[in-house]
Amino acid sequence: MTNLAVSIKSLHKIFNQGSNNQVHALKDIDLDIAPNEFVSLIGPSGCGKSTLLRVVGDLVSSSSGQVLVNNKSAHQARLDRDYGMVFQSATLYDWRTVAKNVQLPLELMNYAKDKKEARTREMLKLVELQDFHNHYPWQLSGGMQQRVSIARALAFEPSILLMDEPFGALDEMTRERLNLELLSIWEKTKTTVIFVTHSITEAVFLSTRVIVMSARPGRITQDITIDLPQPRNTDTRENVRFFQLETQVREALRESERMSV
């Protein structure tokens, strides 16, 4: 047994296997992620980043290989509620208030009323939305809706947070502000984060490691350690080392494209 949040060995994913429209989405994926790491997946569109995230989250089954989450199968980890998930769309229920949206997984888990309400207050404070608990999603900005989605995903204290381009649809200034807020939440909760993005800047700013993937079939071509100091802030993006790492990731992406030609 190893002390890993996620361990992936020789993973392949083939959609429509054996048919004329077979698609080999992932090939020979080996990836270990330690507890409390913030790991970003980056690569060209269609390279399998989101598929890999969904395999870890047991939303998509692998075709072959092994996926362990907290030393158990991805399926068992999902049943044990080891992870929360945040997607590009906040997927909130418009007829439920902000507080009621955050409480939804707690209701499904039959939390006692006092514990449920206390946890909701704690989560809304964490994402700085405590003054909006009685608002409805349609009364909030896109960035605020995503903060509600993050609060909901963390409400039941998962050890792993899976995030699939959660800020991709937001404007640049809102995205930068939410990057800072996400790092603050990560630092406070000590949650392991796996984050899918198309943005080199976002990947470098947020991560402890950036995993670069090739075009389909998606393979890991480079695993880049991001050795920027913590905690990060607005000055981080002006750091010489930040620009060096951006360049390293950009060149790794170009190299992965050449490898797939």
C-alpha positions as CSV (number, residue, x, y, z in Angstrom):
1,M,0.0,0.0,0.0
2,T,1.3,3.5,-0.9
3,N,0.4,6.9,0.5
4,L,-0.9,8.3,-2.8
5,A,-4.1,10.2,-3.5
6,V,-4.2,8.8,-7.0
7,S,-2.2,6.1,-8.7
8,I,-2.7,5.3,-12.4
9,K,-0.8,2.5,-14.2
10,S,-0.8,1.6,-17.9
11,L,-4.2,3.2,-18.4
12,H,-5.9,3.0,-21.8
13,K,-9.3,4.3,-22.8
14,I,-10.9,3.3,-26.1
15,F,-14.4,4.5,-26.9
16,N,-16.6,2.3,-29.1
17,Q,-14.0,-0.4,-28.9
18,G,-14.2,-2.9,-31.8
19,S,-16.5,-0.7,-34.0
20,N,-15.8,1.3,-37.1
21,N,-15.9,4.5,-35.1
22,Q,-13.4,3.4,-32.4
23,V,-11.5,6.2,-30.7
24,H,-8.4,5.6,-28.7
25,A,-8.6,8.5,-26.2
26,L,-5.9,7.6,-23.7
27,K,-2.8,5.5,-24.1
28,D,-0.3,4.2,-21.6
29,I,-1.1,6.7,-18.9
30,D,1.1,6.4,-15.7
31,L,0.6,9.0,-13.1
32,D,1.0,9.2,-9.3
33,I,-0.4,12.1,-7.3
34,A,0.4,12.6,-3.7
35,P,-2.0,14.0,-1.1
36,N,-2.4,17.8,-1.0
37,E,-0.8,18.3,-4.5
38,F,-2.4,20.6,-7.0
39,V,-1.9,19.0,-10.4
40,S,-3.0,20.5,-13.7
41,L,-3.6,18.6,-16.9
42,I,-3.0,20.6,-20.0
43,G,-2.8,19.7,-23.7
44,P,-4.5,20.3,-27.1
45,S,-8.3,20.1,-27.5
46,G,-9.4,16.5,-27.7
47,C,-6.3,15.1,-26.1
48,G,-8.2,13.3,-23.3
49,K,-7.7,15.6,-20.4
50,S,-11.3,15.6,-19.3
51,T,-11.6,11.9,-20.1
52,L,-8.7,11.2,-17.7
53,L,-10.3,13.3,-15.0
54,R,-13.6,11.4,-15.5
55,V,-11.9,8.0,-15.3
56,V,-10.4,9.1,-11.9
57,G,-13.9,10.2,-10.8
58,D,-15.5,6.9,-12.0
59,L,-17.7,8.8,-14.5
60,V,-16.0,6.9,-17.3
61,S,-14.6,3.4,-17.1
62,S,-11.1,2.6,-18.3
63,S,-10.5,0.0,-21.1
64,S,-7.4,-1.4,-19.4
65,G,-4.9,-0.5,-16.7
66,Q,-5.3,0.3,-13.0
67,V,-6.7,3.4,-11.3
68,L,-6.5,3.6,-7.5
69,V,-7.9,6.5,-5.5
70,N,-6.8,6.5,-1.9
71,N,-5.6,2.9,-2.3
72,K,-9.0,1.7,-3.6
73,S,-10.7,1.4,-6.9
74,A,-12.1,4.6,-8.4
75,H,-15.6,3.1,-8.1
76,Q,-15.2,2.4,-4.4
77,A,-13.7,5.9,-3.9
78,R,-16.8,7.4,-5.5
79,L,-19.1,5.3,-3.3
80,D,-17.1,6.5,-0.3
81,R,-17.4,10.1,-1.5
82,D,-13.7,10.6,-1.6
83,Y,-14.0,13.4,-4.1
84,G,-16.0,16.4,-5.1
85,M,-16.4,17.6,-8.7
86,V,-16.6,21.0,-10.3
87,F,-17.2,21.5,-14.0
88,Q,-17.1,24.4,-16.5
89,S,-20.8,25.0,-15.9
90,A,-21.8,25.6,-12.2
91,T,-24.8,23.2,-12.6
92,L,-26.8,24.8,-9.8
93,Y,-30.5,24.4,-9.3
94,D,-32.2,27.8,-10.0
95,W,-35.1,27.0,-7.7
96,R,-32.8,26.4,-4.7
97,T,-31.2,29.2,-2.8
98,V,-27.4,29.4,-2.6
99,A,-27.5,27.8,0.8
100,K,-29.8,25.0,-0.4
101,N,-27.5,24.3,-3.3
102,V,-24.5,23.9,-1.0
103,Q,-26.6,21.7,1.3
104,L,-27.7,19.3,-1.5
105,P,-25.0,16.6,-1.0
106,L,-25.4,16.9,2.8
107,E,-29.1,16.3,2.4
108,L,-28.4,13.2,0.3
109,M,-26.0,12.0,3.0
110,N,-28.6,12.6,5.7
111,Y,-26.7,15.1,7.8
112,A,-28.5,16.3,10.9
113,K,-30.1,19.7,10.5
114,D,-27.8,21.6,12.8
115,K,-24.6,20.0,11.4
116,K,-25.9,20.6,7.8
117,E,-26.6,24.3,8.5
118,A,-23.3,24.8,10.3
119,R,-21.3,23.2,7.5
120,T,-23.2,25.4,4.9
121,R,-22.3,28.5,6.8
122,E,-18.7,27.4,7.0
123,M,-18.5,26.7,3.3
124,L,-20.1,30.0,2.3
125,K,-17.7,31.9,4.5
126,L,-14.8,29.9,2.9
127,V,-15.8,31.2,-0.6
128,E,-16.8,34.6,0.7
129,L,-20.5,34.3,-0.1
130,Q,-21.9,34.3,3.4
131,D,-24.0,37.4,2.6
132,F,-25.7,35.7,-0.3
133,H,-27.1,32.5,1.3
134,N,-30.7,33.5,0.5
135,H,-30.0,34.5,-3.1
136,Y,-30.8,32.3,-6.0
137,P,-28.2,31.3,-8.7
138,W,-29.8,33.5,-11.4
139,Q,-29.1,36.5,-9.1
140,L,-25.4,35.9,-9.1
141,S,-22.6,36.5,-11.5
142,G,-20.9,33.6,-13.3
143,G,-17.9,33.8,-11.0
144,M,-20.1,33.8,-7.9
145,Q,-22.0,30.8,-9.2
146,Q,-18.7,28.9,-9.6
147,R,-17.8,29.8,-6.0
148,V,-21.1,28.2,-4.9
149,S,-20.3,25.1,-7.0
150,I,-16.9,24.9,-5.2
151,A,-18.5,25.3,-1.8
152,R,-21.0,22.5,-2.7
153,A,-18.2,20.2,-3.9
154,L,-16.3,20.7,-0.6
155,A,-19.3,20.6,1.7
156,F,-18.9,16.9,2.6
157,E,-15.1,17.3,3.1
158,P,-13.8,15.2,0.2
159,S,-10.0,14.5,0.2
160,I,-9.8,15.1,-3.6
161,L,-11.3,17.9,-5.7
162,L,-11.7,17.2,-9.5
163,M,-12.1,20.4,-11.6
164,D,-12.8,20.4,-15.3
165,E,-12.1,23.9,-16.7
166,P,-14.1,25.5,-14.0
167,F,-13.1,29.1,-15.0
168,G,-13.0,28.6,-18.8
169,A,-16.1,30.6,-19.5
170,L,-15.2,33.6,-17.4
171,D,-13.6,36.9,-18.3
172,E,-9.9,37.2,-17.7
173,M,-10.1,39.5,-14.6
174,T,-12.8,37.3,-12.9
175,R,-10.7,34.2,-13.8
176,E,-7.5,35.7,-12.2
177,R,-9.5,36.6,-9.0
178,L,-11.0,33.1,-8.7
179,N,-7.5,31.6,-9.2
180,L,-6.4,33.4,-6.1
181,E,-9.5,32.4,-4.2
182,L,-9.1,28.8,-5.2
183,L,-5.5,28.7,-4.0
184,S,-6.6,30.2,-0.7
185,I,-9.3,27.4,-0.4
186,W,-6.7,24.8,-1.3
187,E,-4.3,26.0,1.3
188,K,-7.0,26.0,4.0
189,T,-8.6,22.7,3.2
190,K,-5.4,20.7,2.3
191,T,-7.5,19.0,-0.5
192,T,-5.8,17.3,-3.4
193,V,-6.8,19.0,-6.6
194,I,-6.7,17.7,-10.2
195,F,-7.4,20.6,-12.5
196,V,-8.1,20.5,-16.3
197,T,-7.3,23.8,-18.2
198,H,-6.3,25.1,-21.6
199,S,-4.5,28.1,-20.1
200,I,-0.7,27.9,-19.7
201,T,-0.8,30.9,-17.4
202,E,-3.5,29.4,-15.2
203,A,-1.8,26.0,-15.0
204,V,1.5,27.5,-13.9
205,F,0.0,29.9,-11.4
206,L,-2.1,27.3,-9.6
207,S,-0.2,24.1,-9.7
208,T,2.5,22.3,-7.9
209,R,2.9,20.1,-11.0
210,V,1.7,20.5,-14.6
211,I,1.1,17.3,-16.7
212,V,1.5,17.9,-20.4
213,M,-0.5,15.6,-22.7
214,S,-0.2,14.9,-26.4
215,A,-2.9,15.0,-29.0
216,R,-5.1,11.9,-29.3
217,P,-4.4,9.3,-28.2
218,G,-3.6,11.2,-25.1
219,R,-0.3,10.4,-23.5
220,I,1.7,12.1,-20.8
221,T,4.7,13.7,-22.5
222,Q,6.1,15.8,-19.7
223,D,5.6,16.1,-15.9
224,I,6.8,19.6,-14.9
225,T,7.3,20.6,-11.3
226,I,6.2,24.2,-10.6
227,D,8.6,25.4,-7.9
228,L,7.1,28.9,-7.4
229,P,7.0,29.9,-3.7
230,Q,3.8,29.6,-1.7
231,P,1.5,31.3,-1.0
232,R,1.1,32.9,-4.4
233,N,-0.3,36.3,-5.1
234,T,-0.7,38.9,-7.8
235,D,3.1,39.5,-7.7
236,T,3.7,35.9,-8.6
237,R,2.8,36.5,-12.2
238,E,5.6,39.1,-12.4
239,N,8.2,36.7,-11.1
240,V,11.0,35.8,-13.5
241,R,10.7,32.2,-12.6
242,F,7.0,32.3,-13.5
243,F,7.8,33.4,-17.1
244,Q,10.5,30.7,-17.3
245,L,7.9,28.0,-16.3
246,E,5.3,29.4,-18.7
247,T,7.9,29.1,-21.5
248,Q,8.8,25.5,-20.4
249,V,5.2,24.4,-20.5
250,R,4.6,26.2,-23.8
251,E,7.6,24.4,-25.3
252,A,6.5,21.1,-23.9
253,L,3.1,21.6,-25.6
254,R,4.8,22.4,-28.9
255,E,7.0,19.3,-28.5
256,S,4.0,17.1,-27.8
257,E,2.3,18.4,-31.0
258,R,5.4,17.5,-33.0
259,M,5.5,14.0,-31.5
260,S,1.9,13.4,-32.6
261,V,2.3,14.5,-36.2
